């Protein structure tokens, strides 16, 4: 299977769309929550968005992965909004992680005390933590 940019869902015209459901069976399209075009570099492919609520700021925080042209140029980005429906505005285009210069899969976790954690892998080590 071809997984190059532009195939297999990796497209440069992705935005983050939001769907809501009262019962997980009936869905409503709430529209675009984050407009990637214009916020990220040209030829960016956005994927794997994750959203959490920040109790300290009262804002919703959106973390996402994106690549520019190839996985050799992979980054995490952060946007925020006052509503879970958006519109989310870009806050940090390239998050600098503590351990690895590149990024792989990621997830976020907010503990009961409000502390947030980014859990991520690195492409250079074969998606290991």
ROLUMTI-166288 format. One record per residue: x, y, z of N, C-alpha, C, O in turn; residue number from 0; residue in three letters. Coordinates in steps of 0.2 Angstrom, whole numbers. Layout:
n_xx / n_yy / n_zz / ca_xx / ca_yy / ca_zz / c_xx / c_yy / c_zz / o_xx / o_yy / o_zz / nr / rest
X / Y / Z / X / Y / Z / X / Y / Z / X / Y / Z / NUM / ALA
...
END
This chain:
n_xx / n_yy / n_zz / ca_xx / ca_yy / ca_zz / c_xx / c_yy / c_zz / o_xx / o_yy / o_zz / nr / rest
4 / -6 / 0 / 0 / 0 / 0 / 4 / 6 / 0 / 10 / 6 / 3 / 0 / UNK
2 / 11 / -4 / 6 / 17 / -4 / 4 / 22 / 2 / -2 / 24 / 2 / 1 / UNK
9 / 24 / 6 / 7 / 28 / 12 / 11 / 35 / 11 / 12 / 38 / 16 / 2 / UNK
12 / 37 / 5 / 16 / 43 / 4 / 11 / 49 / 5 / 5 / 48 / 6 / 3 / UNK
14 / 55 / 6 / 9 / 61 / 7 / 5 / 61 / 2 / 6 / 61 / -4 / 4 / UNK
-2 / 62 / 3 / -7 / 63 / -2 / -11 / 57 / -3 / -16 / 57 / -6 / 5 / UNK
-8 / 51 / 0 / -12 / 45 / 0 / -14 / 42 / 7 / -11 / 45 / 12 / 6 / UNK
-18 / 37 / 7 / -19 / 34 / 13 / -22 / 39 / 19 / -20 / 38 / 25 / 7 / UNK
-25 / 44 / 17 / -27 / 49 / 22 / -23 / 55 / 23 / -25 / 60 / 26 / 8 / UNK
-16 / 54 / 22 / -11 / 59 / 23 / -12 / 64 / 18 / -8 / 64 / 12 / 9 / UNK
-16 / 69 / 19 / -17 / 74 / 14 / -15 / 81 / 17 / -16 / 82 / 23 / 10 / UNK
-14 / 86 / 12 / -12 / 93 / 14 / -18 / 97 / 15 / -17 / 103 / 17 / 11 / UNK
-24 / 95 / 14 / -30 / 99 / 15 / -34 / 97 / 21 / -40 / 99 / 22 / 12 / UNK
-31 / 94 / 26 / -34 / 92 / 32 / -35 / 98 / 37 / -31 / 102 / 38 / 13 / UNK
-41 / 98 / 40 / -43 / 102 / 46 / -45 / 98 / 51 / -46 / 92 / 50 / 14 / UNK
-46 / 100 / 57 / -49 / 96 / 62 / -57 / 98 / 63 / -59 / 103 / 64 / 15 / UNK
-61 / 93 / 61 / -68 / 94 / 61 / -71 / 91 / 67 / -68 / 86 / 70 / 16 / UNK
-76 / 93 / 70 / -79 / 91 / 76 / -86 / 88 / 75 / -90 / 91 / 71 / 17 / UNK
-87 / 82 / 77 / -94 / 79 / 77 / -96 / 78 / 84 / -92 / 76 / 89 / 18 / UNK
-102 / 79 / 86 / -105 / 78 / 92 / -111 / 73 / 92 / -114 / 72 / 87 / 19 / UNK
-112 / 69 / 98 / -117 / 64 / 98 / -120 / 64 / 105 / -116 / 64 / 110 / 20 / UNK
-126 / 63 / 106 / -129 / 62 / 112 / -129 / 55 / 115 / -130 / 53 / 120 / 21 / UNK
-128 / 50 / 110 / -129 / 43 / 111 / -124 / 39 / 108 / -124 / 33 / 108 / 22 / UNK
-119 / 42 / 105 / -114 / 38 / 101 / -116 / 34 / 95 / -113 / 30 / 92 / 23 / UNK
-123 / 35 / 93 / -126 / 32 / 87 / -128 / 38 / 82 / -128 / 36 / 76 / 24 / UNK
-130 / 43 / 85 / -133 / 49 / 81 / -127 / 54 / 81 / -126 / 57 / 86 / 25 / UNK
-125 / 57 / 75 / -120 / 62 / 75 / -122 / 68 / 71 / -125 / 68 / 66 / 26 / UNK
-119 / 74 / 74 / -120 / 80 / 71 / -113 / 83 / 69 / -109 / 83 / 73 / 27 / UNK
-113 / 85 / 63 / -106 / 89 / 61 / -107 / 96 / 64 / -111 / 100 / 62 / 28 / UNK
-102 / 97 / 68 / -101 / 104 / 71 / -97 / 109 / 67 / -96 / 115 / 69 / 29 / UNK
-94 / 106 / 62 / -90 / 110 / 58 / -82 / 110 / 59 / -80 / 105 / 63 / 30 / UNK
-78 / 114 / 57 / -71 / 114 / 57 / -69 / 118 / 64 / -71 / 123 / 65 / 31 / UNK
-66 / 114 / 68 / -64 / 117 / 75 / -57 / 120 / 74 / -56 / 125 / 78 / 32 / UNK
-53 / 117 / 70 / -46 / 120 / 69 / -45 / 121 / 61 / -45 / 115 / 58 / 33 / UNK
-43 / 126 / 59 / -42 / 127 / 52 / -34 / 127 / 51 / -31 / 132 / 53 / 34 / UNK
-32 / 121 / 48 / -24 / 121 / 48 / -22 / 125 / 42 / -16 / 128 / 43 / 35 / UNK
-25 / 126 / 37 / -23 / 130 / 31 / -22 / 137 / 34 / -26 / 140 / 36 / 36 / UNK
-16 / 140 / 32 / -14 / 146 / 35 / -11 / 147 / 42 / -7 / 151 / 43 / 37 / UNK
-13 / 142 / 46 / -10 / 141 / 52 / -3 / 137 / 52 / 2 / 139 / 56 / 38 / UNK
-3 / 132 / 48 / 3 / 128 / 48 / 7 / 129 / 41 / 4 / 132 / 36 / 39 / UNK
13 / 128 / 40 / 17 / 129 / 34 / 14 / 125 / 28 / 10 / 120 / 29 / 40 / UNK
15 / 128 / 22 / 12 / 124 / 16 / 14 / 117 / 16 / 20 / 115 / 18 / 41 / UNK
10 / 113 / 13 / 11 / 106 / 12 / 12 / 102 / 19 / 15 / 97 / 19 / 42 / UNK
8 / 105 / 24 / 8 / 101 / 31 / 2 / 96 / 30 / -3 / 97 / 27 / 43 / UNK
4 / 91 / 34 / -1 / 85 / 35 / -3 / 85 / 42 / 2 / 82 / 46 / 44 / UNK
-8 / 87 / 44 / -10 / 86 / 51 / -14 / 80 / 53 / -18 / 77 / 49 / 45 / UNK
-12 / 77 / 58 / -15 / 70 / 60 / -15 / 70 / 68 / -11 / 73 / 71 / 46 / UNK
-19 / 65 / 70 / -19 / 63 / 77 / -21 / 68 / 82 / -17 / 69 / 87 / 47 / UNK
-26 / 72 / 81 / -28 / 78 / 86 / -30 / 75 / 93 / -34 / 70 / 93 / 48 / UNK
-28 / 78 / 98 / -31 / 76 / 105 / -33 / 83 / 108 / -29 / 88 / 108 / 49 / UNK
-38 / 82 / 112 / -40 / 88 / 116 / -42 / 87 / 123 / -44 / 82 / 125 / 50 / UNK
-39 / 92 / 127 / -41 / 92 / 134 / -43 / 98 / 137 / -42 / 103 / 133 / 51 / UNK
-46 / 99 / 143 / -48 / 105 / 146 / -43 / 107 / 151 / -41 / 103 / 155 / 52 / UNK
-40 / 113 / 151 / -36 / 116 / 155 / -40 / 120 / 161 / -42 / 126 / 159 / 53 / UNK
-40 / 117 / 167 / -44 / 121 / 172 / -41 / 127 / 174 / -45 / 132 / 176 / 54 / UNK
-34 / 128 / 174 / -31 / 134 / 176 / -33 / 140 / 171 / -34 / 146 / 174 / 55 / UNK
-33 / 139 / 165 / -34 / 144 / 160 / -42 / 144 / 158 / -44 / 149 / 155 / 56 / UNK
-45 / 139 / 159 / -52 / 139 / 157 / -53 / 138 / 149 / -58 / 139 / 146 / 57 / UNK
-47 / 135 / 146 / -47 / 134 / 139 / -47 / 127 / 137 / -44 / 123 / 141 / 58 / UNK
-49 / 125 / 131 / -48 / 119 / 128 / -42 / 119 / 124 / -40 / 124 / 121 / 59 / UNK
-38 / 114 / 125 / -31 / 113 / 122 / -31 / 108 / 117 / -32 / 102 / 119 / 60 / UNK
-29 / 109 / 111 / -28 / 104 / 106 / -21 / 103 / 104 / -17 / 107 / 102 / 61 / UNK
-19 / 97 / 105 / -12 / 94 / 103 / -13 / 90 / 96 / -18 / 87 / 96 / 62 / UNK
-8 / 91 / 92 / -9 / 87 / 86 / -2 / 86 / 83 / 3 / 89 / 85 / 63 / UNK
-1 / 81 / 79 / 5 / 79 / 75 / 4 / 83 / 68 / -1 / 83 / 66 / 64 / UNK
10 / 85 / 65 / 10 / 86 / 58 / 17 / 85 / 55 / 22 / 86 / 59 / 65 / UNK
17 / 84 / 49 / 23 / 84 / 45 / 23 / 89 / 39 / 17 / 91 / 37 / 66 / UNK
29 / 91 / 37 / 29 / 95 / 32 / 33 / 92 / 26 / 39 / 92 / 26 / 67 / UNK
29 / 89 / 21 / 33 / 86 / 16 / 34 / 79 / 17 / 33 / 74 / 12 / 68 / UNK
37 / 77 / 23 / 39 / 70 / 24 / 40 / 69 / 32 / 40 / 74 / 35 / 69 / UNK
41 / 63 / 34 / 41 / 62 / 41 / 48 / 64 / 44 / 49 / 64 / 50 / 70 / UNK
53 / 66 / 39 / 59 / 69 / 41 / 58 / 76 / 45 / 62 / 78 / 48 / 71 / UNK
52 / 79 / 43 / 50 / 85 / 46 / 44 / 84 / 50 / 38 / 87 / 48 / 72 / UNK
44 / 81 / 56 / 38 / 80 / 60 / 38 / 84 / 66 / 43 / 85 / 69 / 73 / UNK
32 / 86 / 68 / 32 / 91 / 74 / 25 / 90 / 78 / 21 / 86 / 75 / 74 / UNK
25 / 93 / 84 / 19 / 93 / 87 / 17 / 100 / 87 / 21 / 105 / 88 / 75 / UNK
10 / 102 / 87 / 8 / 108 / 88 / 3 / 109 / 93 / 0 / 104 / 95 / 76 / UNK
1 / 115 / 95 / -4 / 116 / 101 / -8 / 122 / 99 / -5 / 127 / 97 / 77 / UNK
-15 / 121 / 100 / -19 / 127 / 98 / -24 / 127 / 104 / -25 / 122 / 108 / 78 / UNK
-27 / 132 / 105 / -32 / 133 / 111 / -38 / 137 / 109 / -38 / 140 / 104 / 79 / UNK
-44 / 135 / 113 / -50 / 139 / 111 / -54 / 139 / 118 / -53 / 136 / 123 / 80 / UNK
-59 / 144 / 118 / -63 / 145 / 124 / -69 / 140 / 124 / -72 / 139 / 129 / 81 / UNK
-70 / 136 / 118 / -75 / 131 / 118 / -73 / 125 / 115 / -68 / 125 / 111 / 82 / UNK
-75 / 119 / 117 / -73 / 113 / 114 / -75 / 113 / 106 / -72 / 109 / 102 / 83 / UNK
-79 / 117 / 104 / -81 / 117 / 97 / -76 / 122 / 93 / -77 / 123 / 87 / 84 / UNK
-72 / 125 / 96 / -67 / 130 / 93 / -70 / 137 / 92 / -75 / 138 / 96 / 85 / UNK
-67 / 141 / 88 / -62 / 140 / 84 / -55 / 139 / 88 / -54 / 144 / 92 / 86 / UNK
-51 / 134 / 87 / -45 / 134 / 90 / -40 / 138 / 86 / -40 / 138 / 80 / 87 / UNK
-36 / 142 / 90 / -30 / 146 / 87 / -24 / 143 / 89 / -22 / 141 / 95 / 88 / UNK
-19 / 143 / 84 / -12 / 140 / 85 / -9 / 144 / 90 / -8 / 151 / 90 / 89 / UNK
-6 / 141 / 95 / -2 / 144 / 101 / 6 / 142 / 100 / 10 / 147 / 101 / 90 / UNK
7 / 136 / 98 / 14 / 134 / 98 / 14 / 130 / 91 / 11 / 124 / 91 / 91 / UNK
18 / 132 / 86 / 19 / 128 / 80 / 23 / 122 / 80 / 22 / 117 / 77 / 92 / UNK
29 / 123 / 84 / 33 / 117 / 85 / 35 / 116 / 92 / 40 / 120 / 95 / 93 / UNK
32 / 112 / 96 / 33 / 110 / 103 / 40 / 107 / 103 / 42 / 102 / 100 / 94 / UNK
44 / 110 / 108 / 51 / 107 / 109 / 50 / 102 / 115 / 49 / 104 / 120 / 95 / UNK
51 / 95 / 113 / 51 / 90 / 118 / 57 / 90 / 122 / 62 / 93 / 120 / 96 / UNK
57 / 87 / 128 / 63 / 86 / 132 / 68 / 81 / 130 / 74 / 82 / 131 / 97 / UNK
66 / 76 / 126 / 71 / 71 / 125 / 73 / 70 / 117 / 79 / 69 / 116 / 98 / UNK
68 / 70 / 113 / 69 / 68 / 106 / 68 / 74 / 101 / 63 / 78 / 102 / 99 / UNK
72 / 75 / 96 / 71 / 81 / 91 / 65 / 79 / 86 / 62 / 84 / 84 / 100 / UNK
64 / 73 / 85 / 58 / 71 / 81 / 53 / 69 / 85 / 53 / 68 / 91 / 101 / UNK
47 / 67 / 81 / 41 / 65 / 85 / 38 / 59 / 81 / 38 / 58 / 75 / 102 / UNK
34 / 55 / 85 / 30 / 49 / 82 / 23 / 50 / 85 / 21 / 56 / 85 / 103 / UNK
21 / 45 / 87 / 14 / 45 / 90 / 14 / 48 / 97 / 19 / 48 / 100 / 104 / UNK
8 / 51 / 98 / 8 / 55 / 105 / 1 / 54 / 108 / -4 / 53 / 104 / 105 / UNK
1 / 55 / 114 / -6 / 56 / 118 / -5 / 61 / 124 / 1 / 62 / 126 / 106 / UNK
-10 / 63 / 126 / -10 / 68 / 132 / -14 / 65 / 138 / -19 / 62 / 137 / 107 / UNK
-12 / 67 / 144 / -15 / 65 / 150 / -15 / 70 / 155 / -10 / 73 / 156 / 108 / UNK
-21 / 72 / 158 / -21 / 76 / 163 / -23 / 73 / 170 / -28 / 70 / 170 / 109 / UNK
-19 / 73 / 175 / -20 / 70 / 181 / -25 / 74 / 185 / -27 / 79 / 184 / 110 / UNK
-27 / 70 / 190 / -32 / 73 / 195 / -30 / 80 / 198 / -34 / 84 / 199 / 111 / UNK
-24 / 81 / 199 / -21 / 87 / 202 / -20 / 93 / 196 / -18 / 98 / 198 / 112 / UNK
-22 / 91 / 190 / -22 / 96 / 185 / -15 / 96 / 181 / -15 / 100 / 176 / 113 / UNK
-10 / 92 / 183 / -4 / 92 / 179 / -5 / 88 / 173 / -9 / 83 / 172 / 114 / UNK
-2 / 91 / 167 / -3 / 88 / 161 / 3 / 84 / 159 / 9 / 86 / 160 / 115 / UNK
3 / 79 / 155 / 8 / 75 / 152 / 8 / 74 / 145 / 2 / 72 / 143 / 116 / UNK
13 / 74 / 141 / 14 / 72 / 134 / 17 / 66 / 134 / 23 / 65 / 137 / 117 / UNK
14 / 61 / 131 / 17 / 54 / 131 / 18 / 53 / 123 / 14 / 54 / 119 / 118 / UNK
25 / 52 / 121 / 26 / 52 / 114 / 32 / 47 / 113 / 35 / 45 / 117 / 119 / UNK
32 / 45 / 106 / 37 / 41 / 104 / 42 / 45 / 99 / 40 / 50 / 97 / 120 / UNK
47 / 42 / 97 / 52 / 45 / 92 / 52 / 41 / 86 / 53 / 34 / 87 / 121 / UNK
52 / 44 / 81 / 53 / 40 / 74 / 60 / 37 / 74 / 61 / 32 / 71 / 122 / UNK
65 / 41 / 76 / 72 / 39 / 75 / 73 / 32 / 79 / 78 / 29 / 77 / 123 / UNK
70 / 31 / 84 / 71 / 25 / 88 / 65 / 20 / 87 / 64 / 15 / 91 / 124 / UNK
62 / 20 / 81 / 57 / 15 / 79 / 51 / 16 / 83 / 48 / 10 / 85 / 125 / UNK
48 / 22 / 85 / 42 / 23 / 89 / 43 / 20 / 96 / 38 / 18 / 99 / 126 / UNK
49 / 20 / 99 / 49 / 19 / 106 / 49 / 25 / 110 / 50 / 30 / 108 / 127 / UNK
47 / 24 / 116 / 47 / 29 / 121 / 53 / 31 / 124 / 54 / 35 / 128 / 128 / UNK
END
